[in-house]
Amino acid sequence: MQHSNTSSASGQNQTMRNYYRFQSRIYDLTRWTFLFGRKHIVKQFPMQAEEEVHILEIGCGTGFNLRNMASRYPKAHFTAFDVSPDMIRLTQKNTRAFSERIKLIEAPYDPENAADIAPADLVLFSYSLTMINPQWSALIELAVKNLKPGAYIAVVDFHDAAFPWFKKHMGNNHVRMDGHLLPFLEKWSLPVVKSVKKAYFGIWEYMLFIGKKPTS
Ligand SMILES: C[S@@+](CC[C@H](N)C(=O)[O-])C[C@H]1O[C@@H](n2cnc3c(N)ncnc32)[C@H](O)[C@@H]1O
């Protein structure tokens, strides 16, 4: 199956920049019809609203989650990565009201670019990991390293699909849908929230996961 037209991290980064050059223009108009669970995962975060936490988002897109999280957590500050200049430009515009609390990094999330990140209380991957092929597992491990002990990794993303034609269609849009994320996330963190839900009567499934980094 085709997941991406590349097989290296640098190739994946370029594929994303190219893909979102056009998709960024229609992203907010179209994605609410299929990127389910994004508001729900934020509602499940284990922190209290008044906590002064540091939240990291990997692949922030147009800033949909940052805006939501910044409203729900008025004392939190945020660091967000995105590899696509077109997407991050939209994040900047869409999160202007919260700009003092949000640091945007236009770069791929990788060990070099993440070297100076302050330890986080929570890292969010929202519909980014299934597009990060082949390096998705290395980036989960990196995210766990960027967390304080006892902090959280939150993921909302596609899980799996019953129909090969649908998987192929998603593969053509650089999304890998093989149920591969959950087992790996459970290897690296202790599940606090874990659910798999059906979309459009079962054409595909999406998942919500929040795991706690072990303290030792
Ligand atoms: C489907 S969008 C999700 C955007 C946003 N999180 C949301 O839920 O609407 C995936 C985003 O991940 C970004 N992305 C993909 N690979 C990345 C990488 N290696 N490092 C940082 N961002 C990446 C893409 O540029 C894109 O903006």
The ligand as an ORCA input file, in Angstrom:
! r2SCAN-3c Opt
* xyz 0 1
  C      -3.790     16.633      9.189
  S      -2.830     18.028      9.697
  C      -3.349     18.197     11.403
  C      -3.308     19.631     11.859
  C      -3.858     19.897     13.257
  N      -3.102     19.182     14.273
  C      -5.305     19.522     13.330
  O      -5.674     18.651     14.128
  O      -6.112     20.128     12.597
  C      -1.187     17.384      9.865
  C      -0.173     18.485     10.117
  O       1.066     17.890     10.522
  C       2.139     18.595      9.927
  N       3.317     17.712      9.883
  C       3.470     16.593      9.146
  N       4.668     16.047      9.368
  C       5.300     16.832     10.278
  C       6.578     16.767     10.906
  N       7.445     15.782     10.620
  N       6.917     17.734     11.805
  C       6.025     18.730     12.089
  N       4.806     18.845     11.496
  C       4.443     17.900     10.614
  C       1.594     18.946      8.542
  O       2.319     19.983      7.917
  C       0.149     19.321      8.875
  O       0.008     20.687      9.155
*
